[in-house]
Amino acid sequence: MGSKTATYEVTKTDKGLIKSWTKGVPVEDSARLQLSRIADMPFIYKHVAVMPDVHLGRGATIGSVIATKGAVIPAAVGVDLGCGMHAVRTTLRAEDLPDNLDALRSDIEAAVPHGRSDNGGKRDVGAWGNAPDTVADAWLGGGDASLSARFDRLCEKHPKLKQANHVAHLGTLGTGNHFIEVCLDKSDDVWLMLHSGSRGVGNRIGSYFIDRAKKIMEKRWISLPDKDLAYLVEGEDKDFSDYFEAVGWAQEFALRNREIMMSAVVQVVKKQRNLPAFSLTDLSVNCHHNYVQWEKHYGEHVLVTRKGAVSARLNQMGIIPGSMGARSFIVRGLGNRESFYSCSHGAGRKMSRTEAKNTFSVDEHRAATAGISCRKDVDVIDETPGAYKDIDAVMAAQADLVEPVYELRQVVCVKG
């Protein structure tokens, strides 16, 4: 890793080009087909860049970087808008932690709502019943520029967005592959790391504009190889500008969501008995890996959608997590413009959740997560390490995109 010898493979499609950093990692045929369909869209700029954690997704392949001119595909951005990672290094050392970390995990689980129950209703364990002051302040603070005021303005234009769960999800984790971890680096420094996004309100915004784009395609009698490739045209569709306003808001919500959770986790750790006083170092990374924004590439301003990919400009810091039982990496970007300055957002799934549940047993999951305080029950089998690609192979395939700076192994993992 970090040898900078990895390179990309070039694939020509009917109308486009794909550049893939996938040497040594498996890629499903269904993902290859999906990538070809994307590359053939008429507004793709230069090529589609494919990261080594690539796998089939809705609308666009997860682990893809899609640059476009004059149009955006809402389903390519997805519904977990602004999903990403936040990691901080503390002044704690491995020897400061207790031998049994179950109490710490339990306290984190109590402090940060996670999971989902009551079908997302009033008794949902993954939402706030009564949001604490820190959450209310983050939602209401800033007057006309507050998250709350800006969301109200979005809802005035698009009333259906009001149905979304918003402040009740601010500072909450969610389900699936979202997590909170306590990790150690090779020097035995303690890190805190988490993964989440814009929760219910982001899902609502993403789903709403995906549906709007599909209806526009139907109205214009535009036939697509996949309905989820429905797009909005700049300067032609009013929804184009509204979408970017809404997505920008959701991405900020996601960033704030991670900040609030991280603050809560830090306070939990500080309240642990027999731990020495500690502080956070200046090493903190908070980055999206599901988002769209305007960027300059090859001398032109274009839209860049990263669907499961992290920005990796020269010397830019990023996070590439493994799985519940695999290492994660804090990385530094190498500024490879062929990838649109991007890298993978994780190890990437090698099998679906259903396949994982049918493949692995609870005993196998326990063995794969030995030494880690985490859930070891049947409901997290779909997140077991064996369901993901080999993180070492993923890192080796992108050695010319990023260099590892810190290697982390988790000792506590909280899952919804």
Secondary structure per residue as TSV (DSSP state, phi and psi in degrees):
chain	resnum	aa	ss	phi	psi
A	1	M	-	360.0	144.0
A	2	G	-	79.4	6.8
A	3	S	S	-78.6	-14.3
A	4	K	S	65.1	25.8
A	5	T	-	-97.1	-12.8
A	6	A	-	-64.9	152.9
A	7	T	-	-147.3	175.0
A	8	Y	-	-104.0	158.1
A	9	E	E	-103.1	143.3
A	10	V	E	-107.5	129.1
A	11	T	E	-123.6	127.5
A	12	K	E	-93.2	129.8
A	13	T	-	-100.7	-173.2
A	14	D	S	-57.0	-41.1
A	15	K	S	-128.5	-5.1
A	16	G	-	-138.0	-162.3
A	17	L	E	-143.2	141.8
A	18	I	E	-126.0	132.9
A	19	K	E	-116.9	120.2
A	20	S	E	-120.4	129.0
A	21	W	-	-99.9	71.3
A	22	T	-	-128.7	17.3
A	23	K	T	-62.2	123.5
A	24	G	T	87.4	2.6
A	25	V	S	-125.1	146.1
A	26	P	-	-73.3	144.4
A	27	V	-	-132.4	124.2
A	28	E	-	-65.9	148.1
A	29	D	H	-60.6	-36.4
A	30	S	H	-65.4	-34.5
A	31	A	H	-70.0	-39.7
A	32	R	H	-61.6	-42.5
A	33	L	H	-63.5	-42.7
A	34	Q	H	-62.8	-41.7
A	35	L	H	-62.4	-39.6
A	36	S	H	-64.1	-39.7
A	37	R	H	-64.8	-38.7
A	38	I	H	-66.2	-47.0
A	39	A	H	-60.6	-25.8
A	40	D	T	-84.8	-4.6
A	41	M	S	-64.7	142.2
A	42	P	T	-69.1	-16.2
A	43	F	T	-106.0	10.8
A	44	I	E	-66.8	134.4
A	45	Y	E	-97.3	120.3
A	46	K	E	66.3	-75.0
A	47	H	E	-164.0	168.4
A	48	V	E	-96.8	129.3
A	49	A	E	-98.1	132.8
A	50	V	E	-117.6	125.4
A	51	M	E	-89.8	159.7
A	52	P	E	-69.1	-11.6
A	53	D	E	-92.1	16.9
A	54	V	E	-59.6	138.3
A	55	H	E	-160.9	163.4
A	56	L	-	-57.0	136.7
A	57	G	-	-138.1	-179.8
A	58	R	S	-87.7	126.2
A	59	G	S	82.6	-55.0
A	60	A	S	-140.3	155.6
A	61	T	-	-70.2	130.8
A	62	I	E	-68.2	133.0
A	63	G	E	92.1	26.0
A	64	S	E	-120.7	151.5
A	65	V	E	-122.5	118.7
A	66	I	E	-120.6	109.7
A	67	A	E	-95.9	134.3
A	68	T	E	-135.3	157.9
A	69	K	S	-123.3	117.6
A	70	G	S	84.7	1.8
A	71	A	E	-157.6	159.0
A	72	V	E	-138.4	145.2
A	73	I	-	-104.8	102.8
A	74	P	H	-56.6	-37.1
A	75	A	H	-70.6	-21.9
A	76	A	H	-71.1	-35.4
A	77	V	H	-71.2	-35.6
A	78	G	-	93.6	-164.4
A	79	V	S	-115.0	-15.1
A	80	D	S	-92.4	64.3
A	81	L	T	-62.0	130.9
A	82	G	T	74.3	9.4
A	83	C	-	-56.9	141.2
A	84	G	E	-174.5	-162.5
A	85	M	E	-124.4	152.5
A	86	H	E	-139.4	128.2
A	87	A	E	-137.3	139.6
A	88	V	E	-133.8	143.8
A	89	R	E	-96.7	134.5
A	90	T	E	-103.6	174.2
A	91	T	E	-90.2	2.3
A	92	L	E	-70.8	154.6
A	93	R	E	-118.4	159.6
A	94	A	G	-54.6	-40.0
A	95	E	G	-68.5	-13.7
A	96	D	G	-77.8	-21.9
A	97	L	S	-80.0	147.8
A	98	P	-	-69.8	158.6
A	99	D	S	-65.1	-38.5
A	100	N	-	-102.2	116.7
A	101	L	-	-101.4	8.0
A	102	D	H	-63.8	-37.0
A	103	A	H	-64.7	-40.4
A	104	L	H	-63.7	-44.8
A	105	R	H	-60.4	-44.0
A	106	S	H	-61.0	-39.4
A	107	D	H	-68.8	-36.9
A	108	I	H	-65.4	-43.0
A	109	E	H	-61.4	-34.7
A	110	A	H	-74.0	-29.1
A	111	A	H	-85.4	-28.2
A	112	V	S	-120.1	113.9
A	113	P	-	-56.3	136.5
A	114	H	-	-152.8	162.4
A	115	G	S	80.6	-165.0
A	116	R	-	-156.5	135.8
A	117	S	-	-147.1	173.4
A	118	D	G	55.6	29.4
A	119	N	G	52.2	34.2
A	120	G	G	77.7	14.8
A	121	G	S	-83.8	-157.7
A	122	K	T	-64.2	-26.1
A	123	R	T	-100.5	21.5
A	124	D	-	-63.9	122.3
A	125	V	T	-69.9	-16.1
A	126	G	T	-92.3	9.7
A	127	A	S	-131.7	160.3
A	128	W	-	-76.1	133.7
A	129	G	S	-74.6	-53.3
A	130	N	S	-126.7	110.5
A	131	A	-	-62.5	135.2
A	132	P	-	-67.4	167.8
A	133	D	H	-58.6	-37.8
A	134	T	H	-61.0	-37.6
A	135	V	H	-72.9	-45.6
A	136	A	H	-60.1	-40.5
A	137	D	H	-64.4	-41.2
A	138	A	H	-67.0	-30.7
A	139	W	H	-79.0	-41.2
A	140	L	H	-97.9	-22.3
A	141	G	T	-67.3	140.1
A	142	G	T	109.4	6.2
A	143	G	G	59.8	-129.3
A	144	D	G	-64.7	-19.7
A	145	A	G	-94.7	4.2
A	146	S	S	-68.1	160.0
A	147	L	H	-57.1	-42.1
A	148	S	H	-63.1	-50.0
A	149	A	H	-64.4	-41.3
A	150	R	H	-68.0	-35.8
A	151	F	H	-66.4	-40.5
A	152	D	H	-58.9	-39.5
A	153	R	H	-68.1	-36.0
A	154	L	H	-62.9	-42.0
A	155	C	H	-69.2	-26.6
A	156	E	H	-63.8	-36.2
A	157	K	H	-84.4	-30.8
A	158	H	-	-136.1	81.0
A	159	P	G	-56.7	-26.9
A	160	K	G	-64.3	-18.9
A	161	L	G	-69.6	-18.3
A	162	K	G	-61.3	-24.3
A	163	Q	G	-70.6	-9.0
A	164	A	S	-74.6	148.0
A	165	N	-	-83.3	118.7
A	166	H	-	-120.8	-80.9
A	167	V	G	-62.5	-27.8
A	168	A	G	-68.7	-15.1
A	169	H	G	-106.3	-4.6
A	170	L	T	-73.4	118.4
A	171	G	T	89.3	24.3
A	172	T	-	-124.4	158.3
A	173	L	-	-88.7	-49.1
A	174	G	-	99.3	-155.8
A	175	T	S	-130.1	-164.0
A	176	G	T	66.3	-127.2
A	177	N	T	-91.3	9.7
A	178	H	-	-74.6	144.1
A	179	F	E	-156.8	164.1
A	180	I	E	-125.9	133.0
A	181	E	E	-133.6	150.3
A	182	V	E	-107.7	126.3
A	183	C	E	-128.3	162.9
A	184	L	E	-123.2	138.9
A	185	D	E	-92.6	-177.4
A	186	K	T	-66.5	-19.8
A	187	S	T	-91.7	4.8
A	188	D	-	69.6	22.7
A	189	D	E	-77.5	145.1
A	190	V	E	-90.6	131.2
A	191	W	E	-117.5	152.7
A	192	L	E	-116.6	133.9
A	193	M	E	-144.6	143.4
A	194	L	E	-147.6	162.4
A	195	H	E	-138.4	116.8
A	196	S	E	-167.4	177.3
A	197	G	-	-139.8	-135.2
A	198	S	-	-95.9	7.5
A	199	R	H	54.5	-143.8
A	200	G	H	-61.8	-38.6
A	201	V	H	-70.3	-36.4
A	202	G	H	-65.7	-40.5
A	203	N	H	-60.7	-42.8
A	204	R	H	-64.7	-44.5
A	205	I	H	-62.8	-48.5
A	206	G	H	-60.2	-47.6
A	207	S	H	-63.7	-40.0
A	208	Y	H	-61.7	-47.5
A	209	F	H	-77.7	-25.2
A	210	I	H	-62.1	-44.9
A	211	D	H	-64.7	-40.2
A	212	R	H	-61.5	-43.2
A	213	A	H	-63.9	-39.9
A	214	K	H	-62.4	-41.0
A	215	K	H	-66.7	-34.6
A	216	I	H	-65.1	-41.4
A	217	M	H	-61.1	-43.1
A	218	E	H	-64.3	-41.9
A	219	K	H	-63.5	-33.4
A	220	R	T	-94.9	5.6
A	221	W	T	56.0	39.0
A	222	I	-	-91.9	120.4
A	223	S	-	-93.0	131.0
A	224	L	-	-123.0	150.8
A	225	P	S	-67.7	-18.4
A	226	D	S	-149.3	123.9
A	227	K	G	-58.6	-26.4
A	228	D	G	-74.0	-1.1
A	229	L	G	-89.7	8.8
A	230	A	-	-55.9	139.7
A	231	Y	-	-132.5	163.5
A	232	L	E	-114.2	138.2
A	233	V	E	-103.2	130.7
A	234	E	T	-65.9	133.4
A	235	G	T	78.3	-6.0
A	236	E	T	-116.5	-39.5
A	237	D	-	-106.4	123.1
A	238	K	H	-58.5	-33.5
A	239	D	H	-61.6	-21.3
A	240	F	H	-60.7	-52.4
A	241	S	H	-70.5	-37.0
A	242	D	H	-63.8	-38.5
A	243	Y	H	-61.7	-44.4
A	244	F	H	-69.1	-32.3
A	245	E	H	-64.3	-44.7
A	246	A	H	-69.0	-42.0
A	247	V	H	-65.8	-41.6
A	248	G	H	-59.7	-41.0
A	249	W	H	-63.8	-45.4
A	250	A	H	-64.3	-36.5
A	251	Q	H	-68.0	-35.3
A	252	E	H	-69.0	-40.5
A	253	F	H	-56.2	-44.5
A	254	A	H	-62.5	-42.4
A	255	L	H	-62.4	-45.4
A	256	R	H	-66.2	-38.0
A	257	N	H	-55.8	-46.6
A	258	R	H	-67.1	-38.7
A	259	E	H	-62.5	-43.2
A	260	I	H	-65.1	-44.3
A	261	M	H	-62.8	-42.7
A	262	M	H	-62.6	-41.1
A	263	S	H	-60.5	-41.1
A	264	A	H	-65.2	-40.4
A	265	V	H	-65.8	-42.0
A	266	V	H	-59.2	-43.3
A	267	Q	H	-64.9	-37.1
A	268	V	H	-61.7	-46.1
A	269	V	H	-64.2	-39.5
A	270	K	H	-64.6	-25.5
A	271	K	T	-89.4	-0.8
A	272	Q	S	-68.6	137.8
A	273	R	T	-67.7	144.9
A	274	N	T	68.3	10.1
A	275	L	-	-92.8	140.0
A	276	P	-	-70.7	159.9
A	277	A	-	-60.8	143.3
A	278	F	-	-147.1	169.5
A	279	S	-	-137.7	173.3
A	280	L	E	-93.0	142.2
A	281	T	E	-81.4	179.7
A	282	D	E	-83.3	5.9
A	283	L	E	-94.4	100.9
A	284	S	E	-138.8	133.8
A	285	V	E	-128.7	128.9
A	286	N	E	-135.2	105.5
A	287	C	E	-135.5	143.2
A	288	H	E	-78.7	155.5
A	289	H	S	-138.7	8.1
A	290	N	E	-133.6	95.8
A	291	Y	E	-167.8	172.4
A	292	V	E	-138.1	143.1
A	293	Q	E	-160.8	162.3
A	294	W	E	-77.5	134.9
A	295	E	E	-143.9	163.0
A	296	K	E	-104.6	122.6
A	297	H	E	-137.2	136.5
A	298	Y	T	51.9	34.1
A	299	G	T	83.1	3.6
A	300	E	E	-125.2	149.1
A	301	H	E	-86.3	119.9
A	302	V	E	-135.9	164.3
A	303	L	E	-87.1	133.2
A	304	V	E	-120.8	119.5
A	305	T	E	-101.4	121.1
A	306	R	E	-107.2	108.2
A	307	K	E	-102.7	90.0
A	308	G	S	76.8	50.4
A	309	A	E	-153.0	153.4
A	310	V	E	-116.5	141.7
A	311	S	E	-65.6	132.5
A	312	A	-	-137.1	53.9
A	313	R	-	-66.1	167.9
A	314	L	T	-55.8	121.4
A	315	N	T	70.8	4.4
A	316	Q	-	-74.4	134.4
A	317	M	E	-86.9	143.2
A	318	G	E	-145.3	177.2
A	319	I	E	-130.9	130.0
A	320	I	E	-124.3	98.8
A	321	P	-	-79.2	156.1
A	322	G	-	-91.7	-111.8
A	323	S	-	-141.8	-169.2
A	324	M	T	-59.3	-25.2
A	325	G	T	-123.8	10.2
A	326	A	S	-117.0	157.3
A	327	R	-	-68.5	158.5
A	328	S	E	-121.2	166.0
A	329	F	E	-135.6	133.6
A	330	I	E	-92.3	123.5
A	331	V	E	-122.5	162.3
A	332	R	E	-118.5	129.8
A	333	G	E	-67.8	145.7
A	334	L	-	-101.9	-1.1
A	335	G	-	69.0	45.0
A	336	N	-	-84.9	109.5
A	337	R	G	-73.1	-22.5
A	338	E	G	-64.1	-25.3
A	339	S	G	-93.4	10.7
A	340	F	T	55.4	40.5
A	341	Y	S	52.9	59.0
A	342	S	E	-137.7	165.5
A	343	C	E	-147.2	178.1
A	344	S	E	-69.1	162.1
A	345	H	S	-105.7	4.4
A	346	G	S	170.1	-163.4
A	347	A	S	-74.9	-37.2
A	348	G	-	88.1	139.2
A	349	R	B	-70.7	141.5
A	350	K	S	-108.5	-7.6
A	351	M	S	-148.1	155.0
A	352	S	-	-68.8	167.1
A	353	R	H	-63.2	-41.2
A	354	T	H	-63.7	-44.3
A	355	E	H	-62.1	-40.3
A	356	A	H	-62.9	-42.4
A	357	K	H	-65.3	-30.0
A	358	N	H	-87.0	-8.7
A	359	T	H	-102.3	-42.6
A	360	F	-	-105.5	148.9
A	361	S	-	-101.1	166.6
A	362	V	H	-61.9	-39.3
A	363	D	H	-62.2	-40.4
A	364	E	H	-66.6	-38.6
A	365	H	H	-65.0	-41.8
A	366	R	H	-60.8	-42.8
A	367	A	H	-64.6	-38.9
A	368	A	H	-70.9	-21.6
A	369	T	T	-114.3	23.9
A	370	A	T	-59.1	136.9
A	371	G	T	85.0	0.4
A	372	I	S	-115.5	130.5
A	373	S	B	-79.8	106.1
A	374	C	S	-159.3	172.8
A	375	R	-	-67.4	138.4
A	376	K	-	-132.4	40.4
A	377	D	S	-110.7	173.8
A	378	V	G	-63.8	-26.2
A	379	D	G	-74.8	-6.8
A	380	V	G	-115.9	13.5
A	381	I	G	-59.2	-33.5
A	382	D	G	-67.3	-12.0
A	383	E	G	-107.0	7.6
A	384	T	S	-62.9	149.6
A	385	P	G	-53.0	-35.9
A	386	G	G	-65.5	-13.9
A	387	A	G	-79.9	-8.0
A	388	Y	B	-111.9	159.5
A	389	K	-	-68.7	161.3
A	390	D	-	-67.6	116.6
A	391	I	H	-62.9	-31.2
A	392	D	H	-65.7	-41.0
A	393	A	H	-66.3	-38.8
A	394	V	H	-63.3	-42.6
A	395	M	H	-68.1	-40.1
A	396	A	H	-63.7	-35.3
A	397	A	H	-69.7	-16.9
A	398	Q	T	-121.5	32.2
A	399	A	T	-64.3	-18.8
A	400	D	T	-97.1	7.9
A	401	L	T	-105.9	-39.0
A	402	V	E	-145.1	161.3
A	403	E	E	-122.3	134.9
A	404	P	E	-67.7	134.9
A	405	V	E	-108.1	-42.0
A	406	Y	E	-132.8	138.0
A	407	E	E	-109.6	123.4
A	408	L	E	-114.1	142.2
A	409	R	E	-123.8	135.1
A	410	Q	E	-82.9	146.3
A	411	V	E	-117.6	-18.4
A	412	V	E	-135.4	135.7
A	413	C	E	-139.5	121.6
A	414	V	E	-103.6	125.7
A	415	K	E	-122.8	148.3
A	416	G	-	-77.6	360.0
